[in-house]
Amino acid sequence: MKVYTKTGDDGQTSLLSRQRIAKDDVRVEAYGTVDEANTAMGLAKSLLKQQWAEPIIQSLQEELIQLNGDLATDLNSDVVALRIGDGHVARLERQIDALEEKRIPQRYFVTPGGCPASAALDLARTMVRRAERCVVRLKRTAEIPAAVSLYLNRLSDLLFVLARCVEQDEIVAAATGKIMTALQATGQNAGGKDGMTVLDRAKKLLAAAEYKALEIGVPMVIAVVDDGGNLVAQQRMDGALLASISLALDKAYTAVALKLPTDQAAAVVTPGRELFGLNTAANGRFIVFGGGFPIVERGVVIGAIGVSGGSVQEDMLVAKAALAAL
């Protein structure tokens, strides 16, 4: 059968019962508008990013074809089995209730266009409303199954709620994506180009420092801080002096605060120098003898290491060995 039949060239078309009516008849306008809505729903389906919504739309589209069969049948002259009934209406109501449970309440008029799929669903909704108005007009002159009007009314409500849920999912997905991107960027910034985090570096420094301390036979306390002077990791070897616990941390803090090795700090705190008396500030936290070194990456200070437990020279030796491991 050819797509073009030429039977409608005179401005008339046939119902399913073969009665001929004008193409601008309200019955034709009614099922033609339903067809428009079905097409808009197909557009929405093609734009969906939510797999859960696709079977809902697909089922509705199939039912609209059946509903158009009822609209294209003149009940006054035909005895036919109706395709759409009360059961279909009840199912739409159950779907609306289920979607309403997941929808965030909105106490304002909705402006369509939150996302492409929801915009297409809103377009379909307005077409269904128009089809419902056509059916109301048609009822004045023809017998139309009651379920048809009820179905169209509930369908427009369902499309509204479905559009909001799809839109809501899009907003959540977009927000989640931005958060994940920000978190990944934060992780990359914290880890550096080589993917190592500050803690990764601290562990590597601790291991290298301990190895060197064991090599020279001096138990040490090793502390690593971040660029804000906050402790990242600290390790006390068996036999290390208790006093070395605070000294190692303070050496690391001093090195990152001044951005220079602690053995070089002594030169700037002597009388007449710009940092004279610094070693007495903050309850003596600033250490001005060797054992603390800033950790520098690509010219930027990203933290510091402090070592205490042996002589100044031994502390510096262990700290330098740790830095060499990076």
Residue frames relative to the residue before (quaternion, step in Angstrom):
aa qw qx qy qz dx dy dz
M 1.0000 0.0000 0.0000 0.0000 0.00 0.00 0.00
K 0.4229 -0.7147 0.5021 0.2413 3.55 -0.84 0.99
V 0.5887 -0.5733 0.4380 0.3645 3.53 -1.23 0.57
Y 0.7479 0.2958 -0.1889 0.5634 3.57 0.96 -0.80
T 0.1808 -0.8107 0.5535 0.0612 3.55 -0.85 1.08
K 0.3297 -0.7740 0.4650 0.2757 3.57 1.27 -0.43
T 0.4878 0.6784 -0.4363 0.3337 3.61 1.26 0.05
G 0.7085 0.4414 -0.2701 0.4799 3.57 1.22 -0.33
D 0.3640 0.7664 -0.4702 0.2428 3.54 1.24 0.22
D 0.6816 0.4787 -0.2901 0.4713 3.58 1.18 -0.44
G 0.6281 -0.5769 0.3297 0.4049 3.59 1.26 0.25
Q 0.6516 0.4768 -0.3310 0.4884 3.56 1.23 0.32
T 0.1478 -0.7675 0.6172 0.0902 3.53 -1.31 0.39
S 0.4524 -0.6966 0.4940 0.2570 3.57 -1.24 0.32
L 0.3851 -0.6614 0.5896 0.2582 3.52 -1.19 0.68
L 0.6972 -0.4541 0.3281 0.4473 3.57 -1.26 0.08
S 0.6880 0.4550 -0.2711 0.4962 3.57 1.19 -0.58
R 0.5534 -0.6685 0.3321 0.3696 3.54 1.40 0.35
Q 0.4184 0.6623 -0.5139 0.3496 3.62 1.17 0.23
R 0.3389 -0.7309 0.5598 0.1937 3.54 -1.07 0.77
I 0.0542 0.7839 -0.6163 0.0522 3.57 -0.88 0.99
A 0.6307 -0.5459 0.3942 0.3858 3.56 -1.27 0.41
K 0.5564 -0.6392 0.4262 0.3164 3.57 -1.06 0.73
D 0.6963 0.4201 -0.2854 0.5071 3.59 1.21 -0.37
D 0.3192 0.7398 -0.5156 0.2914 3.57 1.26 0.39
V 0.5831 -0.6098 0.4046 0.3528 3.58 -1.05 0.75
R 0.5957 0.5564 -0.3743 0.4421 3.61 1.12 -0.56
V 0.6606 0.4903 -0.3041 0.4804 3.58 0.97 -0.87
E 0.6305 0.5272 -0.3338 0.4616 3.56 1.02 -0.78
A 0.6348 0.5440 -0.3296 0.4386 3.58 1.03 -0.80
Y 0.7607 0.3566 -0.2450 0.4838 3.60 0.64 -0.99
G 0.5664 0.5649 -0.3903 0.4558 3.59 1.22 -0.30
T 0.6506 0.5047 -0.3115 0.4743 3.58 1.05 -0.75
V 0.6022 0.5357 -0.3468 0.4797 3.57 1.11 -0.69
D 0.6356 0.5255 -0.3240 0.4635 3.57 1.02 -0.78
E 0.6175 0.5313 -0.3412 0.4690 3.60 1.05 -0.74
A 0.6568 0.5117 -0.3076 0.4607 3.57 0.93 -0.91
N 0.6281 0.5385 -0.3278 0.4560 3.56 1.01 -0.82
T 0.6545 0.5157 -0.3019 0.4632 3.55 1.01 -0.84
A 0.6456 0.5093 -0.3142 0.4745 3.58 1.00 -0.82
M 0.6297 0.5184 -0.3305 0.4750 3.57 1.07 -0.69
G 0.6147 0.5328 -0.3429 0.4697 3.57 1.10 -0.65
L 0.6176 0.5284 -0.3355 0.4762 3.56 1.06 -0.74
A 0.6421 0.5222 -0.3196 0.4614 3.57 0.95 -0.89
K 0.6475 0.5297 -0.3157 0.4477 3.56 0.96 -0.89
S 0.6751 0.4973 -0.3008 0.4543 3.58 0.97 -0.78
L 0.7017 0.4619 -0.2559 0.4783 3.58 1.21 -0.50
L 0.4728 0.7213 -0.4132 0.2924 3.56 1.27 -0.27
K 0.1843 -0.7378 0.6360 0.1311 3.52 -1.24 0.64
Q 0.6420 0.5034 -0.3024 0.4930 3.56 1.35 -0.17
Q 0.3464 -0.7735 0.4938 0.1948 3.58 -0.38 1.21
W 0.6092 0.5850 -0.3610 0.3954 3.60 1.05 -0.67
A 0.6854 0.5042 -0.2868 0.4402 3.62 1.09 -0.63
E 0.5518 0.6549 -0.3952 0.3322 3.61 1.10 -0.55
P 0.6946 0.4546 -0.3169 0.4588 3.68 0.75 -0.83
I 0.5797 0.5684 -0.3812 0.4422 3.60 1.13 -0.54
I 0.6914 0.4675 -0.2793 0.4748 3.57 0.84 -0.99
Q 0.6307 0.5462 -0.3355 0.4373 3.58 0.95 -0.87
S 0.6639 0.5014 -0.3000 0.4667 3.59 0.92 -0.87
L 0.6482 0.5145 -0.3152 0.4645 3.58 0.99 -0.82
Q 0.6407 0.5295 -0.3290 0.4481 3.58 0.97 -0.80
E 0.6545 0.5087 -0.3113 0.4647 3.56 0.98 -0.84
E 0.6636 0.4987 -0.3050 0.4668 3.58 1.02 -0.77
L 0.6152 0.5462 -0.3578 0.4418 3.59 1.07 -0.62
I 0.5964 0.5423 -0.3631 0.4672 3.58 1.11 -0.59
Q 0.6536 0.4955 -0.3047 0.4843 3.58 1.02 -0.82
L 0.6403 0.5219 -0.3269 0.4592 3.58 0.99 -0.81
N 0.6399 0.5145 -0.3305 0.4654 3.60 1.00 -0.72
G 0.5801 0.5626 -0.3720 0.4568 3.56 1.17 -0.53
D 0.6557 0.4944 -0.3108 0.4786 3.58 1.01 -0.78
L 0.6658 0.5036 -0.3051 0.4583 3.57 1.01 -0.82
A 0.7050 0.4479 -0.2597 0.4847 3.58 1.10 -0.66
T 0.6174 0.5106 -0.3526 0.4835 3.57 1.25 0.32
D 0.3009 -0.7436 0.5728 0.1682 3.58 -0.81 1.01
L 0.2843 -0.8036 0.5013 0.1487 3.57 -0.26 1.27
N 0.5762 0.5942 -0.3818 0.4112 3.58 1.18 -0.38
S 0.7863 0.2959 -0.1556 0.5196 3.56 1.11 -0.58
D 0.7373 0.3733 -0.2134 0.5211 3.59 1.23 -0.33
V 0.2175 -0.7185 0.6412 0.1590 3.54 -1.16 0.61
V 0.1539 0.8108 -0.5374 0.1736 3.55 -0.23 1.28
A 0.4823 -0.6115 0.5316 0.3328 3.53 -1.31 0.30
L 0.3997 -0.7343 0.4968 0.2330 3.56 -0.68 1.08
R 0.4248 -0.7343 0.4866 0.2088 3.52 -1.06 0.83
I 0.7632 0.2719 -0.1382 0.5697 3.59 1.09 -0.79
G 0.0044 -0.8260 0.5619 -0.0448 3.55 -0.78 1.07
D 0.7754 -0.3475 0.2549 0.4616 3.52 -1.34 -0.21
G 0.5973 0.5839 -0.3615 0.4144 3.58 1.10 -0.65
H 0.6344 0.5210 -0.3271 0.4681 3.57 1.06 -0.74
V 0.6420 0.5197 -0.3202 0.4639 3.58 1.00 -0.82
A 0.6532 0.5185 -0.3101 0.4564 3.57 0.95 -0.90
R 0.6406 0.5221 -0.3318 0.4549 3.59 1.02 -0.77
L 0.6231 0.5295 -0.3430 0.4623 3.60 1.02 -0.74
E 0.6502 0.5201 -0.3179 0.4535 3.56 0.97 -0.83
R 0.6398 0.5140 -0.3251 0.4699 3.59 1.02 -0.76
Q 0.6483 0.5101 -0.3224 0.4643 3.58 1.01 -0.77
I 0.6216 0.5345 -0.3397 0.4610 3.57 1.02 -0.78
D 0.6634 0.5099 -0.3048 0.4549 3.58 0.89 -0.96
A 0.6581 0.5133 -0.3127 0.4535 3.59 0.95 -0.87
L 0.6823 0.4777 -0.2902 0.4712 3.60 0.94 -0.85
E 0.6205 0.5571 -0.3439 0.4316 3.57 1.06 -0.71
E 0.6057 0.5719 -0.3504 0.4281 3.58 1.16 -0.59
K 0.7382 0.3874 -0.2286 0.5028 3.60 1.08 -0.64
R 0.5941 0.5900 -0.3673 0.4050 3.59 1.22 -0.29
I 0.4113 -0.6729 0.5576 0.2590 3.54 -1.04 0.85
P 0.4849 -0.6897 0.4437 0.3037 3.64 -0.68 1.03
Q 0.1277 -0.7757 0.6155 0.0560 3.56 -1.07 0.82
R 0.1436 -0.8135 0.5618 0.0445 3.55 -0.63 1.13
Y 0.6425 0.4478 -0.3411 0.5199 3.54 0.91 0.95
F 0.5937 -0.5556 0.4312 0.3910 3.55 -1.24 0.38
V 0.3879 -0.7393 0.5116 0.2033 3.53 -0.92 0.96
T 0.2262 -0.7294 0.6293 0.1441 3.54 -1.07 0.84
P 0.3812 -0.7535 0.4793 0.2392 3.63 -0.40 1.15
G 0.6347 0.5544 -0.3995 0.3608 3.55 -1.21 0.56
G 0.3178 0.7694 -0.5014 0.2357 3.57 1.20 0.36
C 0.7603 -0.0863 0.0473 0.6420 3.55 1.19 -0.62
P 0.6842 -0.5104 0.3062 0.4213 3.65 -1.11 0.46
A 0.6814 0.4951 -0.3073 0.4428 3.61 0.83 -0.91
S 0.6759 0.4782 -0.3064 0.4697 3.60 0.89 -0.87
A 0.6083 0.5467 -0.3553 0.4526 3.61 1.06 -0.65
A 0.6584 0.4946 -0.3065 0.4775 3.60 0.99 -0.83
L 0.6378 0.5142 -0.3276 0.4706 3.59 1.04 -0.73
D 0.6443 0.5015 -0.3243 0.4778 3.59 1.01 -0.73
L 0.6094 0.5344 -0.3468 0.4720 3.57 1.08 -0.68
A 0.6483 0.5057 -0.3097 0.4777 3.58 0.96 -0.88
R 0.6277 0.5518 -0.3365 0.4339 3.58 0.99 -0.82
T 0.6799 0.4763 -0.3082 0.4645 3.61 0.87 -0.86
M 0.6274 0.5276 -0.3367 0.4634 3.59 1.11 -0.63
V 0.6279 0.5176 -0.3321 0.4770 3.57 1.06 -0.73
R 0.6213 0.5303 -0.3390 0.4668 3.58 1.01 -0.74
R 0.6548 0.4991 -0.3119 0.4742 3.57 0.98 -0.81
A 0.6314 0.5205 -0.3321 0.4692 3.58 1.03 -0.77
E 0.6266 0.5335 -0.3373 0.4571 3.58 1.02 -0.75
R 0.6478 0.5071 -0.3229 0.4679 3.60 1.00 -0.78
C 0.6213 0.5331 -0.3415 0.4617 3.57 1.06 -0.72
V 0.6530 0.5151 -0.3143 0.4577 3.58 0.98 -0.84
V 0.6066 0.5479 -0.3514 0.4565 3.58 1.05 -0.75
R 0.6608 0.4900 -0.2998 0.4831 3.59 0.96 -0.84
L 0.6530 0.5341 -0.3126 0.4366 3.55 0.96 -0.90
K 0.6218 0.5765 -0.3395 0.4072 3.59 1.05 -0.74
R 0.5827 0.5972 -0.3733 0.4056 3.58 1.18 -0.45
T 0.7970 0.2719 -0.1273 0.5240 3.58 1.14 -0.57
A 0.7889 0.2182 -0.1213 0.5615 3.59 1.21 -0.24
E 0.4938 -0.6367 0.5030 0.3127 3.52 -1.27 0.44
I 0.0215 -0.7957 0.6036 -0.0463 3.55 -0.71 1.16
P 0.5369 -0.6300 0.4402 0.3479 3.61 -0.87 0.86
A 0.5324 -0.6530 0.4359 0.3164 3.60 -0.90 0.92
A 0.6307 0.5690 -0.3368 0.4062 3.58 1.03 -0.76
V 0.5757 0.6009 -0.3830 0.4010 3.59 1.14 -0.56
S 0.6834 0.4734 -0.2854 0.4769 3.59 0.86 -0.97
L 0.6555 0.5133 -0.3101 0.4589 3.55 0.94 -0.90
Y 0.6428 0.5293 -0.3261 0.4474 3.58 0.95 -0.88
L 0.6752 0.4914 -0.3033 0.4590 3.59 0.86 -0.94
N 0.6390 0.5296 -0.3291 0.4505 3.58 1.00 -0.77
R 0.6981 0.4491 -0.2718 0.4870 3.59 0.86 -0.94
L 0.6106 0.5638 -0.3554 0.4279 3.59 1.07 -0.69
S 0.6465 0.5080 -0.3371 0.4586 3.58 0.92 -0.78
D 0.6333 0.5145 -0.3284 0.4758 3.58 1.05 -0.73
L 0.6516 0.5181 -0.3130 0.4572 3.57 0.95 -0.88
L 0.6580 0.5064 -0.3162 0.4589 3.58 0.93 -0.84
F 0.6132 0.5412 -0.3507 0.4562 3.59 1.05 -0.68
V 0.7011 0.4605 -0.2732 0.4709 3.57 0.80 -1.03
L 0.6334 0.5348 -0.3275 0.4533 3.58 1.02 -0.81
A 0.6395 0.5259 -0.3216 0.4594 3.58 0.99 -0.83
R 0.6650 0.5021 -0.3068 0.4599 3.58 0.98 -0.83
C 0.6589 0.5033 -0.3154 0.4616 3.59 0.99 -0.80
V 0.6334 0.5137 -0.3248 0.4789 3.58 1.03 -0.79
E 0.6462 0.5197 -0.3017 0.4704 3.54 0.99 -0.91
Q 0.6441 0.5327 -0.3069 0.4552 3.55 0.98 -0.90
D 0.6534 0.5101 -0.3093 0.4661 3.57 0.97 -0.87
E 0.6315 0.5357 -0.3261 0.4559 3.57 1.05 -0.79
I 0.6554 0.5099 -0.3101 0.4628 3.57 0.97 -0.90
V 0.6589 0.5043 -0.3069 0.4662 3.57 0.93 -0.92
A 0.6605 0.5114 -0.3097 0.4542 3.58 0.94 -0.91
A 0.6574 0.5066 -0.3116 0.4626 3.58 0.98 -0.85
A 0.6579 0.5030 -0.3088 0.4678 3.57 0.95 -0.87
T 0.6461 0.5184 -0.3165 0.4622 3.57 0.97 -0.87
G 0.6414 0.5357 -0.3186 0.4474 3.56 1.00 -0.85
K 0.6606 0.5032 -0.3044 0.4665 3.57 0.98 -0.85
I 0.6457 0.5181 -0.3204 0.4604 3.56 1.01 -0.83
M 0.6661 0.5043 -0.3031 0.4583 3.57 0.93 -0.92
T 0.6316 0.5274 -0.3282 0.4640 3.57 1.04 -0.78
A 0.6575 0.5063 -0.3040 0.4679 3.54 0.99 -0.88
L 0.6577 0.5088 -0.3109 0.4603 3.56 0.98 -0.85
Q 0.6476 0.5133 -0.3168 0.4657 3.56 1.01 -0.84
A 0.6430 0.5164 -0.3208 0.4658 3.56 1.02 -0.83
T 0.6366 0.5219 -0.3247 0.4658 3.55 1.03 -0.81
G 0.6540 0.5167 -0.3064 0.4598 3.53 1.00 -0.86
Q 0.6605 0.4993 -0.3084 0.4684 3.57 0.99 -0.81
N 0.6509 0.5062 -0.3234 0.4642 3.57 1.01 -0.78
A 0.6713 0.4879 -0.2997 0.4706 3.54 1.03 -0.80
G 0.7332 0.4459 -0.2393 0.4543 3.52 1.04 -0.75
G 0.4241 -0.6943 0.4864 0.3185 3.60 1.09 -0.49
K 0.7150 -0.4719 0.3112 0.4113 3.54 -1.30 0.18
D 0.6793 0.4862 -0.3028 0.4588 3.58 1.12 -0.57
G 0.5566 -0.6465 0.3739 0.3638 3.58 1.28 0.09
M 0.5427 0.6206 -0.4075 0.3929 3.62 1.24 -0.08
T 0.3497 -0.7125 0.5662 0.2226 3.57 -0.98 0.84
V 0.6815 -0.4482 0.3627 0.4507 3.57 -1.31 0.12
L 0.6493 0.5109 -0.3217 0.4625 3.58 1.00 -0.78
D 0.6012 0.5500 -0.3586 0.4555 3.60 1.03 -0.73
R 0.6696 0.4934 -0.2939 0.4709 3.56 0.92 -0.94
A 0.6363 0.5415 -0.3283 0.4406 3.56 1.00 -0.87
K 0.6563 0.5123 -0.3120 0.4578 3.57 0.93 -0.88
K 0.6546 0.5099 -0.3101 0.4640 3.54 1.01 -0.83
L 0.6430 0.5186 -0.3124 0.4690 3.58 1.03 -0.82
L 0.6504 0.5236 -0.3160 0.4505 3.58 0.93 -0.89
A 0.6684 0.5077 -0.3041 0.4506 3.55 0.92 -0.92
A 0.6806 0.4855 -0.2933 0.4638 3.58 0.92 -0.91
A 0.6470 0.5165 -0.3213 0.4598 3.58 1.02 -0.81
E 0.6489 0.5132 -0.3203 0.4614 3.58 0.95 -0.86
Y 0.6290 0.5410 -0.3365 0.4454 3.57 0.97 -0.84
K 0.6804 0.4802 -0.2901 0.4716 3.57 0.93 -0.93
A 0.6407 0.5268 -0.3290 0.4513 3.59 0.99 -0.81
L 0.6408 0.5072 -0.3187 0.4801 3.58 1.03 -0.78
E 0.6258 0.5608 -0.3262 0.4329 3.54 1.06 -0.81
I 0.7535 0.3504 -0.2092 0.5154 3.60 0.96 -0.82
G 0.4844 -0.7213 0.3960 0.2971 3.56 1.32 0.01
V 0.5766 0.5576 -0.3934 0.4493 3.59 1.09 0.67
P 0.3346 -0.7391 0.5421 0.2189 3.64 -0.61 1.05
M 0.1089 -0.8257 0.5535 -0.0056 3.54 -0.80 1.08
V 0.2748 -0.6642 0.6507 0.2447 3.50 -1.46 0.12
I 0.0859 -0.8020 0.5910 0.0127 3.58 -0.76 1.07
A 0.0423 -0.7951 0.6050 -0.0067 3.59 -0.90 0.96
V 0.1096 -0.7703 0.6263 0.0482 3.55 -1.10 0.80
V 0.0895 -0.7912 0.6043 0.0288 3.59 -0.89 0.98
D 0.4949 -0.6333 0.4956 0.3292 3.57 -1.27 0.33
D 0.7460 -0.4227 0.2646 0.4414 3.58 -1.27 -0.07
G 0.6667 0.4636 -0.3144 0.4916 3.58 1.26 -0.11
G 0.5715 -0.6157 0.3689 0.3977 3.54 1.29 0.14
N 0.4895 0.6628 -0.4278 0.3716 3.57 1.28 0.18
L 0.5233 -0.6553 0.4467 0.3118 3.56 -0.95 0.87
V 0.2014 -0.7649 0.6033 0.1018 3.54 -0.93 0.98
A 0.7718 -0.1692 0.1382 0.5972 3.58 0.93 -0.93
Q 0.0230 -0.7816 0.6233 0.0038 3.55 -1.16 0.69
Q 0.0815 -0.8058 0.5865 0.0009 3.55 -1.01 0.87
R 0.1235 -0.7778 0.6135 0.0590 3.57 -0.92 0.95
M 0.3198 -0.7547 0.5464 0.1720 3.53 -0.62 1.14
D 0.6241 -0.5394 0.4039 0.3955 3.58 -1.14 0.56
G 0.8066 0.2691 -0.2152 0.4803 3.52 -0.88 0.98
A 0.4985 0.6552 -0.4379 0.3612 3.61 1.23 -0.13
L 0.5749 -0.6107 0.4241 0.3416 3.57 -1.08 0.73
L 0.5379 -0.6212 0.4618 0.3340 3.58 -1.06 0.76
A 0.6261 0.5540 -0.3399 0.4307 3.59 1.02 -0.74
S 0.6115 0.5831 -0.3456 0.4082 3.56 1.16 -0.58
I 0.5256 0.6381 -0.4202 0.3742 3.62 1.20 -0.39
S 0.7342 0.3859 -0.2356 0.5064 3.60 0.78 -0.98
L 0.6231 0.5568 -0.3515 0.4221 3.59 1.02 -0.72
A 0.6511 0.5159 -0.3226 0.4537 3.60 0.92 -0.87
L 0.6696 0.4916 -0.3004 0.4687 3.58 0.94 -0.89
D 0.6716 0.4939 -0.3050 0.4604 3.59 0.92 -0.83
K 0.6039 0.5397 -0.3589 0.4639 3.60 1.08 -0.64
A 0.6603 0.4978 -0.3104 0.4688 3.57 0.93 -0.89
Y 0.6460 0.5250 -0.3153 0.4557 3.57 0.98 -0.88
T 0.6595 0.5120 -0.3068 0.4569 3.58 0.91 -0.91
A 0.6628 0.5255 -0.3111 0.4334 3.58 0.92 -0.92
V 0.7062 0.4299 -0.2789 0.4886 3.60 0.95 -0.81
A 0.6320 0.5413 -0.3395 0.4386 3.61 1.06 -0.68
L 0.7616 0.3433 -0.1838 0.5180 3.58 0.98 -0.85
K 0.3075 -0.7844 0.4761 0.2521 3.56 1.34 -0.28
L 0.6741 0.3820 -0.3333 0.5372 3.53 0.96 0.95
P 0.6293 -0.5336 0.3903 0.4086 3.60 -1.17 0.47
T 0.5609 -0.6406 0.4075 0.3301 3.57 -1.03 0.78
D 0.6060 0.5509 -0.3787 0.4311 3.62 1.09 -0.49
Q 0.6595 0.4816 -0.3116 0.4859 3.59 1.19 -0.41
A 0.5466 0.6385 -0.3949 0.3710 3.58 1.24 -0.33
A 0.5600 0.6264 -0.3957 0.3706 3.59 1.08 -0.62
A 0.6545 0.5501 -0.3176 0.4099 3.58 1.01 -0.79
V 0.7402 0.4158 -0.2351 0.4733 3.62 1.10 -0.55
V 0.6743 0.4779 -0.3148 0.4668 3.61 1.23 0.03
T 0.4641 0.6731 -0.4469 0.3631 3.58 1.27 0.14
P 0.6752 -0.4964 0.3398 0.4269 3.61 -1.15 0.44
G 0.7867 0.2968 -0.2463 0.4820 3.52 -0.92 0.96
R 0.6400 0.5015 -0.3407 0.4720 3.61 1.22 -0.24
E 0.7048 -0.5281 0.2966 0.3693 3.53 -1.27 0.53
L 0.7684 0.3100 -0.1869 0.5278 3.63 1.09 -0.57
F 0.1783 0.8131 -0.5325 0.1532 3.56 1.11 0.63
G 0.8134 0.2427 -0.2056 0.4870 3.56 -0.90 1.01
L 0.4135 0.7266 -0.4680 0.2866 3.60 1.27 -0.07
N 0.6473 0.5576 -0.3238 0.4065 3.57 0.98 -0.81
T 0.6753 0.4531 -0.3016 0.4977 3.59 1.23 -0.22
A 0.5428 0.6278 -0.3976 0.3915 3.61 1.27 -0.14
A 0.8254 0.2314 -0.1730 0.4851 3.55 -1.35 0.34
N 0.6381 -0.5557 0.3110 0.4328 3.54 1.00 0.96
G 0.6911 -0.5132 0.2766 0.4272 3.55 1.02 0.80
R 0.3325 0.7804 -0.4805 0.2225 3.57 1.19 0.40
F 0.6504 0.5093 -0.3314 0.4558 3.58 1.07 -0.67
I 0.1982 -0.7927 0.5730 0.0638 3.57 -0.69 1.17
V 0.1214 -0.8278 0.5468 0.0319 3.57 -0.78 1.04
F 0.6222 0.4405 -0.4095 0.5013 3.53 0.95 0.92
G 0.7385 -0.5245 0.2357 0.3521 3.53 -1.20 0.66
G 0.5347 0.6220 -0.4805 0.3105 3.52 -1.31 0.56
G 0.7208 0.3656 -0.2427 0.5364 3.59 1.25 -0.19
F 0.0095 0.8073 -0.5882 0.0479 3.58 -0.87 0.97
P 0.4350 -0.6647 0.5277 0.3008 3.60 -1.00 0.72
I 0.3329 -0.6934 0.5976 0.2266 3.56 -1.22 0.58
V 0.0824 -0.8275 0.5552 -0.0160 3.56 -0.45 1.23
E 0.0137 -0.7853 0.6187 -0.0162 3.55 -0.91 0.98
R 0.8372 -0.0834 0.0018 0.5406 3.56 -0.65 1.15
G 0.7378 -0.4445 0.2154 0.4600 3.54 0.96 0.96
V 0.6623 0.4705 -0.3023 0.4986 3.60 1.28 0.05
V 0.3870 -0.7023 0.5457 0.2432 3.57 -0.96 0.88
I 0.0935 -0.8273 0.5539 0.0101 3.57 -0.55 1.19
G 0.7918 -0.1018 0.0707 0.5980 3.59 1.28 -0.03
A 0.2514 -0.7566 0.5746 0.1850 3.55 -1.24 -0.37
I 0.2626 -0.7305 0.6080 0.1666 3.53 -1.33 0.41
G 0.0871 -0.7808 0.6171 0.0434 3.53 -1.09 0.78
V 0.0787 -0.7988 0.5964 0.0034 3.59 -0.90 0.95
S 0.0789 0.7856 -0.6091 0.0751 3.56 -0.97 0.88
G 0.4511 0.6872 -0.4933 0.2845 3.55 -1.12 0.66
G 0.7718 0.2507 -0.1435 0.5665 3.55 1.13 -0.59
S 0.7218 -0.3125 0.2966 0.5416 3.53 -1.11 -0.64
V 0.6904 -0.4562 0.3416 0.4455 3.56 -1.28 0.23
Q 0.6670 0.5058 -0.3033 0.4554 3.55 0.91 -0.91
E 0.6541 0.5059 -0.3135 0.4668 3.60 1.02 -0.80
D 0.6308 0.5277 -0.3317 0.4622 3.58 1.01 -0.82
M 0.6715 0.4916 -0.2953 0.4693 3.58 0.92 -0.90
L 0.6261 0.5499 -0.3344 0.4402 3.58 1.01 -0.79
V 0.6750 0.4862 -0.2863 0.4754 3.56 0.93 -0.94
A 0.6562 0.5163 -0.3131 0.4526 3.61 0.93 -0.87
K 0.6623 0.5006 -0.3034 0.4677 3.58 0.95 -0.86
A 0.6255 0.5336 -0.3392 0.4572 3.59 1.05 -0.72
A 0.6348 0.5282 -0.3201 0.4642 3.54 1.08 -0.81
L 0.6693 0.4977 -0.2989 0.4638 3.58 0.91 -0.93
A 0.6206 0.5523 -0.3445 0.4372 3.57 1.05 -0.69
A 0.6084 0.5742 -0.3480 0.4231 3.56 1.16 -0.58
L 0.6416 0.5071 -0.3258 0.4744 3.60 1.20 -0.40
